[in-house]
């Protein structure tokens, strides 16, 4: 009974990746939209999706540094609606977006890039990182922080 319970707990393990963007950027498109919104020329569209990909590393396994000119993930494998957002500090200058990858999503994939997309379909933030392998039966929760 103890072994079965432990195995069930293991299979529903949650992997939490809080990204502070060590290899991440607000894209040129994202910066342009922020500039125009601050000038009062446009309304900034809401962040609506998070995408995951396998193209964040080079053939030697080194993390590829983002340039800011990205308009899409290099090897996107899944795009999901953002589950929600929250302000992570009392000054409301950081916002966290969350997506949950279910047990049956991206099984046997090595996720190494992630992006935030707005309601207009533009990639506004992009990050690369060492591969995170996802086994069958595991749930991953990805948080991506926008820090202003």
FIKOLZA-1660 file (N, C-alpha, C; in steps of 0.1 Angstrom, whole numbers, plus 5000, padded with zeros to 4 digits):
% residues 148
   i   px   py   pz ch aa at
   1 5008 4988 5000  A  X  N
   1 5000 5000 5000  A  X CA
   1 5009 5013 5000  A  X  C
   2 5019 5013 5008  A  X  N
   2 5028 5024 5009  A  X CA
   2 5035 5026 4995  A  X  C
   3 5040 5016 4989  A  X  N
   3 5046 5017 4976  A  X CA
   3 5037 5022 4966  A  X  C
   4 5024 5017 4965  A  X  N
   4 5015 5022 4955  A  X CA
   4 5012 5037 4957  A  X  C
   5 5010 5041 4970  A  X  N
   5 5008 5055 4973  A  X CA
   5 5019 5064 4968  A  X  C
   6 5032 5059 4971  A  X  N
   6 5044 5067 4967  A  X CA
   6 5044 5068 4952  A  X  C
   7 5041 5057 4945  A  X  N
   7 5042 5057 4931  A  X CA
   7 5032 5067 4925  A  X  C
   8 5020 5067 4931  A  X  N
   8 5009 5076 4926  A  X CA
   8 5014 5091 4928  A  X  C
   9 5020 5093 4940  A  X  N
   9 5025 5107 4943  A  X CA
   9 5036 5110 4933  A  X  C
  10 5045 5101 4929  A  X  N
  10 5056 5103 4920  A  X CA
  10 5050 5107 4906  A  X  C
  11 5040 5099 4902  A  X  N
  11 5035 5101 4888  A  X CA
  11 5027 5114 4887  A  X  C
  12 5023 5120 4898  A  X  N
  12 5016 5133 4896  A  X CA
  12 5025 5144 4901  A  X  C
  13 5038 5141 4902  A  X  N
  13 5048 5151 4906  A  X CA
  13 5046 5164 4897  A  X  C
  14 5047 5175 4904  A  X  N
  14 5047 5188 4896  A  X CA
  14 5060 5194 4895  A  X  C
  15 5064 5198 4883  A  X  N
  15 5077 5204 4880  A  X CA
  15 5074 5219 4879  A  X  C
  16 5080 5227 4887  A  X  N
  16 5077 5242 4887  A  X CA
  16 5090 5249 4882  A  X  C
  17 5089 5256 4871  A  X  N
  17 5100 5263 4865  A  X CA
  17 5097 5278 4866  A  X  C
  18 5102 5285 4875  A  X  N
  18 5100 5299 4876  A  X CA
  18 5111 5306 4869  A  X  C
  19 5108 5313 4858  A  X  N
  19 5118 5318 4849  A  X CA
  19 5120 5333 4852  A  X  C
  20 5132 5336 4855  A  X  N
  20 5136 5350 4857  A  X CA
  20 5143 5356 4845  A  X  C
  21 5142 5349 4834  A  X  N
  21 5147 5352 4821  A  X CA
  21 5162 5354 4821  A  X  C
  22 5170 5344 4825  A  X  N
  22 5185 5345 4824  A  X CA
  22 5189 5345 4810  A  X  C
  23 5183 5338 4801  A  X  N
  23 5185 5338 4787  A  X CA
  23 5173 5343 4780  A  X  C
  24 5167 5353 4784  A  X  N
  24 5154 5358 4778  A  X CA
  24 5154 5372 4775  A  X  C
  25 5145 5376 4766  A  X  N
  25 5144 5390 4762  A  X CA
  25 5129 5393 4760  A  X  C
  26 5126 5406 4761  A  X  N
  26 5114 5411 4755  A  X CA
  26 5118 5414 4741  A  X  C
  27 5110 5408 4732  A  X  N
  27 5114 5409 4717  A  X CA
  27 5112 5424 4712  A  X  C
  28 5118 5426 4701  A  X  N
  28 5117 5439 4694  A  X CA
  28 5102 5443 4692  A  X  C
  29 5094 5433 4688  A  X  N
  29 5080 5436 4686  A  X CA
  29 5074 5440 4700  A  X  C
  30 5077 5433 4711  A  X  N
  30 5072 5436 4724  A  X CA
  30 5076 5450 4729  A  X  C
  31 5089 5453 4726  A  X  N
  31 5094 5467 4730  A  X CA
  31 5087 5478 4722  A  X  C
  32 5085 5475 4709  A  X  N
  32 5078 5485 4701  A  X CA
  32 5064 5488 4706  A  X  C
  33 5057 5477 4710  A  X  N
  33 5043 5478 4715  A  X CA
  33 5043 5486 4728  A  X  C
  34 5053 5483 4737  A  X  N
  34 5054 5490 4749  A  X CA
  34 5056 5505 4747  A  X  C
  35 5065 5508 4738  A  X  N
  35 5068 5522 4735  A  X CA
  35 5055 5529 4730  A  X  C
  36 5049 5523 4720  A  X  N
  36 5037 5529 4714  A  X CA
  36 5025 5531 4725  A  X  C
  37 5024 5521 4734  A  X  N
  37 5014 5522 4744  A  X CA
  37 5017 5533 4754  A  X  C
  38 5030 5534 4758  A  X  N
  38 5033 5545 4767  A  X CA
  38 5031 5559 4761  A  X  C
  39 5033 5559 4747  A  X  N
  39 5031 5572 4740  A  X CA
  39 5016 5575 4739  A  X  C
  40 5008 5565 4741  A  X  N
  40 4993 5567 4740  A  X CA
  40 4988 5565 4726  A  X  C
  41 4997 5559 4717  A  X  N
  41 4993 5556 4703  A  X CA
  41 4985 5543 4701  A  X  C
  42 4987 5534 4710  A  X  N
  42 4980 5521 4709  A  X CA
  42 4977 5516 4723  A  X  C
  43 4968 5506 4724  A  X  N
  43 4965 5499 4736  A  X CA
  43 4973 5486 4736  A  X  C
  44 4979 5483 4747  A  X  N
  44 4988 5471 4747  A  X CA
  44 4979 5459 4748  A  X  C
  45 4981 5449 4739  A  X  N
  45 4972 5437 4739  A  X CA
  45 4976 5428 4751  A  X  C
  46 4967 5421 4756  A  X  N
  46 4968 5412 4767  A  X CA
  46 4977 5400 4763  A  X  C
  47 4985 5395 4772  A  X  N
  47 4992 5382 4770  A  X CA
  47 4982 5371 4771  A  X  C
  48 4981 5362 4761  A  X  N
  48 4971 5352 4761  A  X CA
  48 4976 5338 4760  A  X  C
  49 4989 5336 4754  A  X  N
  49 4994 5322 4752  A  X CA
  49 5008 5321 4756  A  X  C
  50 5012 5309 4760  A  X  N
  50 5026 5305 4762  A  X CA
  50 5029 5294 4753  A  X  C
  51 5040 5294 4746  A  X  N
  51 5044 5284 4737  A  X CA
  51 5057 5277 4742  A  X  C
  52 5058 5264 4738  A  X  N
  52 5070 5256 4742  A  X CA
  52 5076 5250 4730  A  X  C
  53 5089 5249 4731  A  X  N
  53 5097 5244 4719  A  X CA
  53 5109 5236 4723  A  X  C
  54 5115 5230 4713  A  X  N
  54 5127 5222 4715  A  X CA
  54 5140 5228 4709  A  X  C
  55 5139 5241 4705  A  X  N
  55 5150 5247 4697  A  X CA
  55 5158 5257 4705  A  X  C
  56 5159 5255 4718  A  X  N
  56 5166 5265 4726  A  X CA
  56 5181 5262 4728  A  X  C
  57 5186 5251 4723  A  X  N
  57 5200 5247 4724  A  X CA
  57 5206 5244 4711  A  X  C
  58 5219 5245 4710  A  X  N
  58 5226 5242 4698  A  X CA
  58 5230 5227 4697  A  X  C
  59 5236 5222 4686  A  X  N
  59 5239 5208 4685  A  X CA
  59 5248 5203 4696  A  X  C
  60 5256 5212 4702  A  X  N
  60 5265 5208 4713  A  X CA
  60 5258 5208 4727  A  X  C
  61 5245 5212 4727  A  X  N
  61 5238 5212 4740  A  X CA
  61 5239 5225 4747  A  X  C
  62 5245 5235 4741  A  X  N
  62 5246 5248 4748  A  X CA
  62 5234 5257 4745  A  X  C
  63 5230 5264 4755  A  X  N
  63 5218 5273 4754  A  X CA
  63 5221 5284 4744  A  X  C
  64 5212 5286 4734  A  X  N
  64 5213 5297 4724  A  X CA
  64 5208 5310 4730  A  X  C
  65 5217 5320 4730  A  X  N
  65 5213 5333 4735  A  X CA
  65 5203 5340 4726  A  X  C
  66 5191 5344 4731  A  X  N
  66 5181 5351 4723  A  X CA
  66 5187 5364 4718  A  X  C
  67 5182 5369 4706  A  X  N
  67 5187 5381 4701  A  X CA
  67 5177 5393 4703  A  X  C
  68 5164 5389 4705  A  X  N
  68 5153 5399 4706  A  X CA
  68 5146 5401 4693  A  X  C
  69 5152 5396 4682  A  X  N
  69 5146 5397 4669  A  X CA
  69 5136 5385 4666  A  X  C
  70 5135 5376 4675  A  X  N
  70 5127 5364 4673  A  X CA
  70 5112 5368 4671  A  X  C
  71 5106 5362 4662  A  X  N
  71 5091 5364 4659  A  X CA
  71 5083 5351 4662  A  X  C
  72 5091 5340 4664  A  X  N
  72 5085 5327 4667  A  X CA
  72 5095 5318 4674  A  X  C
  73 5091 5308 4680  A  X  N
  73 5100 5298 4686  A  X CA
  73 5107 5291 4675  A  X  C
  74 5119 5286 4677  A  X  N
  74 5127 5279 4666  A  X CA
  74 5120 5266 4663  A  X  C
  75 5116 5258 4673  A  X  N
  75 5109 5245 4671  A  X CA
  75 5098 5244 4680  A  X  C
  76 5087 5251 4677  A  X  N
  76 5075 5251 4686  A  X CA
  76 5069 5237 4685  A  X  C
  77 5065 5232 4697  A  X  N
  77 5058 5219 4698  A  X CA
  77 5044 5220 4704  A  X  C
  78 5042 5232 4711  A  X  N
  78 5028 5233 4717  A  X CA
  78 5026 5248 4721  A  X  C
  79 5014 5253 4719  A  X  N
  79 5010 5266 4724  A  X CA
  79 4997 5264 4731  A  X  C
  80 4997 5270 4743  A  X  N
  80 4985 5269 4752  A  X CA
  80 4981 5282 4757  A  X  C
  81 4968 5284 4760  A  X  N
  81 4963 5296 4766  A  X CA
  81 4969 5297 4780  A  X  C
  82 4972 5309 4784  A  X  N
  82 4977 5312 4797  A  X CA
  82 4966 5309 4808  A  X  C
  83 4969 5301 4818  A  X  N
  83 4959 5297 4828  A  X CA
  83 4956 5309 4837  A  X  C
  84 4965 5318 4838  A  X  N
  84 4962 5330 4847  A  X CA
  84 4975 5338 4848  A  X  C
  85 4973 5349 4856  A  X  N
  85 4984 5358 4859  A  X CA
  85 4983 5363 4873  A  X  C
  86 4994 5367 4878  A  X  N
  86 4994 5374 4891  A  X CA
  86 5006 5383 4892  A  X  C
  87 5004 5394 4900  A  X  N
  87 5015 5403 4903  A  X CA
  87 5023 5397 4914  A  X  C
  88 5036 5397 4912  A  X  N
  88 5045 5390 4921  A  X CA
  88 5052 5399 4931  A  X  C
  89 5049 5412 4931  A  X  N
  89 5054 5421 4941  A  X CA
  89 5043 5432 4944  A  X  C
  90 5045 5438 4956  A  X  N
  90 5035 5448 4960  A  X CA
  90 5035 5460 4951  A  X  C
  91 5046 5463 4944  A  X  N
  91 5046 5475 4935  A  X CA
  91 5039 5472 4922  A  X  C
  92 5035 5460 4919  A  X  N
  92 5029 5456 4907  A  X CA
  92 5038 5459 4895  A  X  C
  93 5051 5456 4896  A  X  N
  93 5060 5458 4885  A  X CA
  93 5065 5445 4879  A  X  C
  94 5060 5434 4884  A  X  N
  94 5063 5420 4879  A  X CA
  94 5050 5413 4878  A  X  C
  95 5049 5406 4867  A  X  N
  95 5037 5398 4864  A  X CA
  95 5041 5384 4860  A  X  C
  96 5034 5374 4866  A  X  N
  96 5037 5360 4864  A  X CA
  96 5026 5354 4856  A  X  C
  97 5029 5347 4845  A  X  N
  97 5019 5340 4837  A  X CA
  97 5022 5325 4839  A  X  C
  98 5011 5317 4840  A  X  N
  98 5012 5303 4843  A  X CA
  98 5005 5294 4833  A  X  C
  99 5012 5283 4829  A  X  N
  99 5006 5273 4821  A  X CA
  99 5009 5260 4827  A  X  C
 100 4999 5251 4826  A  X  N
 100 5001 5237 4832  A  X CA
 100 5001 5228 4820  A  X  C
 101 5012 5220 4819  A  X  N
 101 5013 5209 4809  A  X CA
 101 5007 5196 4816  A  X  C
 102 4997 5191 4810  A  X  N
 102 4991 5179 4816  A  X CA
 102 4999 5166 4814  A  X  C
 103 4995 5155 4821  A  X  N
 103 5002 5143 4820  A  X CA
 103 5004 5138 4806  A  X  C
 104 4995 5140 4797  A  X  N
 104 4996 5135 4783  A  X CA
 104 5002 5145 4773  A  X  C
 105 5006 5157 4778  A  X  N
 105 5011 5167 4769  A  X CA
 105 5026 5167 4768  A  X  C
 106 5032 5167 4757  A  X  N
 106 5047 5168 4754  A  X CA
 106 5054 5157 4761  A  X  C
 107 5048 5145 4761  A  X  N
 107 5055 5133 4767  A  X CA
 107 5068 5130 4758  A  X  C
 108 5079 5128 4765  A  X  N
 108 5092 5124 4759  A  X CA
 108 5098 5136 4751  A  X  C
 109 5093 5148 4754  A  X  N
 109 5099 5160 4747  A  X CA
 109 5109 5166 4757  A  X  C
 110 5119 5173 4751  A  X  N
 110 5129 5180 4759  A  X CA
 110 5127 5195 4756  A  X  C
 111 5119 5202 4765  A  X  N
 111 5116 5216 4763  A  X CA
 111 5128 5224 4766  A  X  C
 112 5131 5233 4757  A  X  N
 112 5143 5242 4759  A  X CA
 112 5141 5257 4754  A  X  C
 113 5128 5260 4750  A  X  N
 113 5125 5274 4747  A  X CA
 113 5110 5276 4751  A  X  C
 114 5107 5289 4753  A  X  N
 114 5094 5292 4758  A  X CA
 114 5092 5307 4754  A  X  C
 115 5079 5310 4751  A  X  N
 115 5076 5323 4747  A  X CA
 115 5062 5327 4751  A  X  C
 116 5060 5340 4753  A  X  N
 116 5047 5346 4756  A  X CA
 116 5042 5353 4743  A  X  C
 117 5029 5350 4740  A  X  N
 117 5023 5356 4728  A  X CA
 117 5011 5365 4733  A  X  C
 118 5009 5376 4726  A  X  N
 118 4998 5385 4730  A  X CA
 118 4986 5382 4722  A  X  C
 119 4975 5389 4724  A  X  N
 119 4962 5386 4718  A  X CA
 119 4963 5389 4703  A  X  C
 120 4973 5396 4698  A  X  N
 120 4974 5398 4683  A  X CA
 120 4983 5388 4677  A  X  C
 121 4987 5378 4685  A  X  N
 121 4995 5367 4680  A  X CA
 121 5010 5369 4679  A  X  C
 122 5015 5380 4685  A  X  N
 122 5029 5384 4684  A  X CA
 122 5037 5378 4696  A  X  C
 123 5049 5373 4693  A  X  N
 123 5058 5368 4703  A  X CA
 123 5064 5381 4710  A  X  C
 124 5061 5383 4723  A  X  N
 124 5066 5395 4729  A  X CA
 124 5076 5392 4740  A  X  C
 125 5078 5380 4744  A  X  N
 125 5089 5376 4753  A  X CA
 125 5093 5362 4749  A  X  C
 126 5107 5360 4750  A  X  N
 126 5112 5347 4746  A  X CA
 126 5124 5343 4755  A  X  C
 127 5125 5330 4758  A  X  N
 127 5135 5326 4767  A  X CA
 127 5140 5312 4762  A  X  C
 128 5153 5310 4764  A  X  N
 128 5159 5297 4761  A  X CA
 128 5166 5292 4774  A  X  C
 129 5167 5278 4775  A  X  N
 129 5172 5272 4787  A  X CA
 129 5176 5258 4785  A  X  C
 130 5183 5252 4794  A  X  N
 130 5187 5238 4793  A  X CA
 130 5174 5229 4792  A  X  C
 131 5175 5218 4784  A  X  N
 131 5163 5210 4782  A  X CA
 131 5157 5205 4795  A  X  C
 132 5144 5205 4795  A  X  N
 132 5136 5199 4806  A  X CA
 132 5128 5188 4800  A  X  C
 133 5132 5175 4804  A  X  N
 133 5126 5164 4798  A  X CA
 133 5113 5161 4806  A  X  C
 134 5102 5157 4798  A  X  N
 134 5089 5155 4804  A  X CA
 134 5086 5140 4802  A  X  C
 135 5084 5133 4813  A  X  N
 135 5081 5119 4813  A  X CA
 135 5065 5117 4812  A  X  C
 136 5061 5105 4808  A  X  N
 136 5047 5102 4808  A  X CA
 136 5042 5102 4822  A  X  C
 137 5030 5108 4824  A  X  N
 137 5023 5108 4837  A  X CA
 137 5027 5120 4846  A  X  C
 138 5036 5128 4841  A  X  N
 138 5040 5140 4849  A  X CA
 138 5033 5152 4845  A  X  C
 139 5030 5161 4855  A  X  N
 139 5024 5174 4852  A  X CA
 139 5035 5184 4855  A  X  C
 140 5037 5193 4845  A  X  N
 140 5046 5204 4847  A  X CA
 140 5038 5217 4848  A  X  C
 141 5042 5226 4857  A  X  N
 141 5036 5239 4857  A  X CA
 141 5047 5249 4854  A  X  C
 142 5045 5257 4844  A  X  N
 142 5055 5266 4839  A  X CA
 142 5050 5280 4843  A  X  C
 143 5059 5288 4850  A  X  N
 143 5056 5302 4853  A  X CA
 143 5066 5310 4845  A  X  C
 144 5062 5321 4839  A  X  N
 144 5071 5330 4832  A  X CA
 144 5068 5344 4837  A  X  C
 145 5079 5350 4843  A  X  N
 145 5078 5363 4849  A  X CA
 145 5082 5374 4839  A  X  C
 146 5074 5384 4838  A  X  N
 146 5077 5396 4831  A  X CA
 146 5081 5406 4842  A  X  C
 147 5093 5411 4842  A  X  N
 147 5098 5420 4853  A  X CA
 147 5100 5433 4846  A  X  C
 148 5094 5444 4851  A  X  N
 148 5095 5457 4846  A  X CA
 148 5103 5466 4856  A  X  C
% end
